[in-house]
Amino acid sequence: MWGHEGPRWGWGRCAPSSMLLLIQLLSAAPFGLLGEETRQVSLEVIPDWQDPSPNLLHIRAVGSNSTLHYVWSSMGPPAVLLVATNTPHSTLTVNWSRLLSPEPDGGLTVLPKNSIQFSSALVFTRVQAFTRSSRPAQAPRLLHSADTCQLEVALFGAYPRGNRSLFGLEVATLGQAPDCPSVQEQRSIDDEYAPAVFKLDQLLWGTLPSGFMQWRPVAFAQRQRGRESSLPCQASPLRPTLAYLLPQSPIVRAFFGPQTDFCAFNLTFGAPTGPGYWDEYYLSWSMLLGVGTPPVDALSPLILGIMAVALGAPGLMLLAGGIFLLLWHKQCSQYQPIN
């Protein structure tokens, strides 16, 4: 939220509690290396038996020859690790004493280490994992596959200090020195799955197999998520940032060690006019996180039908006109004068 002083980023006094974040992460059970059509998905809460308050949520998606590990944390700022391996037998190990120490390096490991093909992290609250390609029932209906995980950020019931306040989210990821991951924008003529939204944004890590983050530039101010409650979502350019300027995530430090190359960007939801959070004190935004080739939207059956009619009607008219001229010419050629 911001006023005339400009945006301010961070958790501040309104930081979500660890237990609240864990409840939000567990609120959606999972549904079901790269290019796998189906995966066997399991969800595991990994507690510290000496102190049950800190928890890790481990989603393991196993394919025929690969495994995707998503590790969500309620410690520190919300964060997720994404690790892809080339074996269906890779495992996550947690050293709680090291993870909870001031120097958590090595507190999280995926074994065997030589099976890791890709790893990265996002630092930012419901999560879903998918067993096959499909779409959620609610907007923005991002196309997901067995190689993706969906994150939904929802804000509700919080009363802002100012009128018509706007909200934003800062997202940080590991950089690839000296450059940041690339951000691309895709356009489409089809808006059936997200009415009045013709764009799809995605962040791409450059290594192979690469990871990606994908979202539509739209948020919603009502739980029904209809077109009338849609809000614009604007993303700032991805920029390098220093690690000490970001909230410290224990799981990112535990897996990657003392990293200094981070990149961050800001997402802003809504506009000063039109619908907004203040209507029902509700705001939601969704994104996909995955490995491999990002899902690509094909033209919907409705658009294909419209195109078929639009392109077929002139063709039918030309065909009918040609048949008419052919028959008329035949009748004229068969005409015989009386004289």
N, C-alpha and C positions, 0 to 999 in steps of 0.2 A: 504494500500500500504506500502511496506517496501523495504529497501535496505539492506546494509551490517550490519546495526545496529540491525536488527531483527524486528519483528512485533511491531507495535504501534496501540493500539486500542482506539476507542473513536470517537466522532463526530468532535471535533476541529472546525476550521473555515468553514469547508465544511458541517456543520450541515444543514439538510434540513429545510426549513421554514415551519411554521405551515400550511400556506395556500397551499403550494406545496404538503405536505403530505396529506392534506384533499382532494385535487383534485385527487391524486393518489388513495386514498381509495375509492373515489366515481366513479372512472373510470370504474368499473365493477358493474353492478346491480346484486342483488342476484337472484339465480334460486329458486324457491319454498319456559317417560325418556328413555331411552336408548333402542337401538334396534328398534326404530321406523322406518318404511319403508318410510313414508312420513311426512313432516312437513310443516306448513304454515309459510313462512319466510317473515318478514317485515324489512325494513331498515329505520332508522330514524336518522337525524342529530339533535343533541340537542345543540342549541346555548345558549350562555349567552346573554340575551336581552340587558343588559347594555353595553356589549363589545362584538361585534360579532366575534372578531378575534379568541378567543379560541373556539374549537368545540369538541364535542364527536360524534362518529359514533356508534350507537347502533343497532346491528343485533339481532333480537328476532326470534328464531325458535321454534314454538309451536307444540307439539305433542298432542296425545289424553290424556296423563296423566303426561306430563312433559314439561319443557321449557328450552332451552339453550339460555343463554345471552352471546353475544360477544360484548365487549365494547372496541373500538379502539380509541386511543387518538393521537392528533397532538400536545399535550403539552409536552414539554420535549422530551426525546428520544421516538421513536416509541414504543408503548406498547399495549398489548391486555390483557383484563381480560376475563376469561372463568368461567362462573358460571352455574351450572346445578341444577335445582329444580325439585321437584316431584309433581308439580302442573302446569296446563296450564294457571293459572291466576297470576303468579308471575310478578312483575313489578320492573323497575329500577327507583330510585329517585335520583336526583342530587341537592345538595346544593352548588350553584356556589360560594357564598361568602366564604364558608368554603373550597371548592375545590381549589380556587385561593389564599388562605391565605398561609403563611409560614408553618402552621400546618394543612394540609388538611385531617387529620384523620376524618372519618365519613362523608366526602363529597359525597361519593357514597354508596348507599345501595340497596340491592335487598330484596323486601318484598313479603311475610312474611319471616322473617329470619329463622324460624324453617323449612322452606321448602328446604333450601339449602342442597344438597347432596354432592356437590363437588365444589371447587373453587380453582383457581390458576391463574398465570399470566406469560406472557413472555414479556421481555423487549428487543427490538432490536433497493410493499408497496401498491398494488392492492389486493383486497379481494373479495372472492366469498363465498356465502353460498349455500347449495344444498338442493333440496327437495327430492331427491331419489338417489339410487345407480347408478353410472355411471362413465365415465372417460372424462376428458377434451380432446379437439381435438388435442392440442399440447403436445409435449413431455415435461416432462417425463411421462405424462398420469397417474398420481396417481389415484388409485381407491378410490372414495369418496362415502360417504353415507349421509343420512339426518342428521347424528350426527356430521358432520365435517364441517370445514371452511377452505378454501385454501388461503394461503398467497403467493404472488409472489414478490420477491425482484428483482428489475431491476436497473441497472446502465448503463447510456448511455450518450455520449457526453462530459464526463469529461476527460480532458487531464492529464495523470499522469506526475509526474516530472521526472521519470526515464524510461529507455527503458525496455520493457518486464516486467513491474511491475505486481505483484500479489496483489489481493485484498482479504480481509477477513471480517468476520462478527462475532461479539461477541454476544452470546445469553445468557441471564440470566433468571433464573426462581426461584420461591420460593423453598427453600429446605425443607426437612422433617427431622429436627434435630433428631439424629446426622448424618443422611445419606442424600445423594443426590438421586434424582430419578435415576432409572436404565436406561441404554442404551443398546439396543439389536440390533443384526445384523441378518437379515434373508437372506438366499441364495435361489436361484431358478435356474432351468435349462432353464427357459423361459425368453427371452429378446425381445419378439415381441413388447411390449408397450414402451420399452426404449432400443433400440438396443445397444448391447455390454455392458449393465449394468445388472448384475446378483445379485445385492444386494439391500436390503432395510433396512435403519436404522430407529430406532424409540426410542423415549424417553418416558418412562412410569412413571407416578406418581403412588405411591403405594396404595393410599386410594381407597375405593370402594364406589360408582362407580368411577373408575379411569379415568384420562385424559391421552391423549397421543399426541405426536408430531411425525410426520412420514415424511420421505423424502428419495429420492434416492440420492446416492453420486455422483451426476452429475450436472453440470451447462452448460450453452450454451453461445457461443460467437457470435451467429447470431440469428436474429429474427426468421428465419425459423426453428431453433432448430433441424437441421439434425445431423446425426451421425458424419459427418466430422467437426462439430463445437462444439462437446461435450468436456467438461473440467472436470478433476477429482475434486471432492469435498471431502476434508479430514477434519474429525472432531477430535478435541483434546479430551482427557478424560474429563468427567464432574468433576468439582472440587468445593469445598466450597469456597466462597469468602465473603468478608465483604461488608456490604451495602454501607458504605461511599466511597468505591472504584468504585462504579457504578454510572452512570448518574441517577439522581433521577427522578422517574416517578410520577407525581402528582396523577394519577388515581390508581396506585398500593398502594401508601401511603393512599389515601382516603378510599379505600375499606378494606385493610388489617391492616392499622395502622402502627406503627413503627416496621417493621420487621427487624430482624438481620440475619436470616438464608436464605442465597441465594446461589445458585450454578450457575456456568457459564461454557461455553465451547466455543471454537473458531472454525469457519468454514473457511477453506482456499480454494479458487477457482483457479484452473489452475495449471500449472507447468512451469518451466523455459523454456522448449522446447515445440514445437508443437503449435497448435492453442491457441489463447489467446485473452484477451480483446483488445489488441492493433490492431487486425485485422480490426475490424469495430467499435471500441470504444463502445462495447455493451456487457453486461453480465446479465444473468437472472438465477434465482434459485427459486424453488418452494418447498413448504411444506404443510402438512395438520395438522390441529389442531382440536381435537375432544374429545369426552367423550364416554366411554364405551369400547367395544372390537374393536381394530384397524382393519380396512379392511384387508382381506387376499386375495392375488392374487391367483386365480385358474389358472390351465394350460389353455392357449389360444387354440382356435379351431385348429390353425395351428400346434401347438405342439402335440395336441391329434391326429390329422391326421397323422403326421409323426410317432408317436408311434404306431398307429394302423397298418400303413404300415410296419414298422420295425418289429413289433411282429407278424403281420398277415402273412407276406410273408413266413417265415419259416414254419408256421403252414400249410399254403396251400401247400407248397412243400412236407411236410411230408404226408399230406392227399392224394395228388396226387400220391406220391410214394407208399403209402399203397394200394390205389386202383389198381395201375398198378401191384403190386406184387400179389394182390388177384386175378386179372383177369388172370395173367400169370400162377399162380398156378392152377387155374380152368381149363385153356386150357390144361395144362400138364396132369392133372388128367383124362381128357376126351380122351386123345390120346390112341388108340388101335393099337397094332402091327399087321401087315399083316399076319405073320406066326402064 
